[in-house]
């Protein structure tokens, strides 16, 4: 079961990355062309949030149930013999991704509260952009990009 959840988590990462790019790109396009807040912008932001939700659920399943890496990492951390991968996956990756989950939902709330179309576009570009950068900072790019 571990292998299948890991494959799903690894593959879904690209949906999340592209969803974030779509949300930011839609907002930047609206700002550049001075268009009103379009339903596609709201949809891109919503899909980015849903993609992050699914990714965090898959990651939580790996972290809490299936992954031998995190369970051994947590036990080795107390002994001082943990490798950098063990430390990364048992602490940093999970913490930052939970922050991404919080940030994407806060971004959606801030965008909805924009006074006019231009402020919604600006808020979407800044908030989703910062969330996307935080997300990309915690992706383990040295791991296989696609598992099959």
C-alpha positions, 0 to 999 in steps of 0.5 A: 500500500505504501508504494501506491500512496507514494506514487499517487503523492509523487504524481499529484505533486505536478497537479498542485504545481501546475494548479498554483501556476494557473492561479498565479498566471490567471491573476497576473493576466487579469492585472496586465490586461485590466480585465474584471475578476473572471470566474476562471480566476476564482476557479483556478484558485479553488482548484489550487486549494483542492489540489493542495488539500488532496496532496496534504491528505496523501502526505498525511497518510504517508507520514502517519501510516505508511512511510517507513522513512518517517517512522524510522526518522522520528525514532532516530532523531532522538538518538542523534543518528538521523540522515538528512533525508530522515530529518527532512521528511520527518520534520521540515517537509510536513511542517512547511506543507501544513503551512502551505495548506493554511496559506492557500486557504487564507489566500482564497479568503483574502481574494474573496474579500477584495473590494474591487476586481483590481484588488482581487487580482492583486491579492490573488497574484501576491497571495497565491504567488507566495503560497506557490513559492513556499510550496516549491521550497518544500518539494524534494526536487532531488527525489524522482520526479515521477514514480510509476 
